[in-house]
Structure formats: structure tokens, C-alpha cells
Amino acid sequence: MVKSVGRACLTALIALSAAGCSAESRTAGPDLPQTAPTGAQDPRAAAYERNLYQVAQGGRYFTWYGCSGCHGGNAEGTRNLGDRAWVHGGDLDQVYGFIASQHPGTPAGYATRIPTEQLWQITAYVRNLPRLAPEKRRRQDVDQVGEPQGSNWTGPVQ
């Protein structure tokens, strides 16, 4: 009887552990987006915006590509992404499109320099910034000090 109770507890613990990880699931393969969002309600958005792993990766790329140089925790005015008062719109397709095509950092935008999936991840991170407490954002900045930083990033070497 004791063994069966122990097994039942172990089985329940494993099931709960597996269920708790769905917000951090990772996908690799052909189902990754190969194109920009089709609109504000693109069904692929949930796989990025509700997934902690994808948002965290977006935060890493945000730093890697030098976005935090202008849009860091102390950014003011139009560069402040934490206030959700975005001049170019805050819908998924608007944020993605601005980063990819209209960002003043490059003549053609970043779509020619950053892979599509990473643009999705950065977009998910940016759209989550207003929900992050300032302490968490500072913690991320501290955690990423050792990560590669692209203050003058110009894209992959051709």
C-alpha cells in the first residue's frame, strides 16, 4: 500500500511539473514563422507573446542588437517603450513592422539584418515591456551585462 501511494504521488508530481512548463515550451522546426505578422490578430502571436522563453529570447536579442542603447530603462519620450504610448502603434503587426521596415536605425529597417523568428521574439519582448515591473527590467539589464552587446551593430558580416 505504501509503495502504491508513493508511486501515485510521484506520478502526480511529474504530471504537475510537465503541465507547469507550457509557458516555457520551445519549438524548433518548420512551424516557426517565416513571414511577418498578417495583422494585429495573427494567430501565431500567442506562441510568442504568451511564452516566457520566447519573450526572454526577445530580451536577449534586444540587448544583442543594441536596442537597449536607445530604449533602455532610462529612456524618455518616444524612446521609452515601457509606457505603451507608442507613436507608431502598439499592435503586434505595427510593432513588428516598425522594427522590421521603418526603424530609423537603418535605411531598410532591420528585416534585412535580423532573422524573422528573432524579430517575432523582439516584438514579443517589446510588447511585454509595459507589464514588467521596473525592478524586473533592471534585473534583466544586470543579468545581461555579460551578454554580447551591439551598441554599433550593423548586421551579420556579409
Secondary structure, 3 states (H helix, E strand, C coil): CHHHHHHHHHHHHHHHHHHHCHHHCCCCCCCCCCCCCCCCCCHHHHHHHCCHHHHHHHHHHHHHCCCHHHHCCCCCHHHCCCCCCCCCCCCHHHHHHHHHHHCCCCCCCHHHCCCHHHHHHHHHHHHHHHHCCHHHHHHHHHHHHHCCCCCCCCCCCC
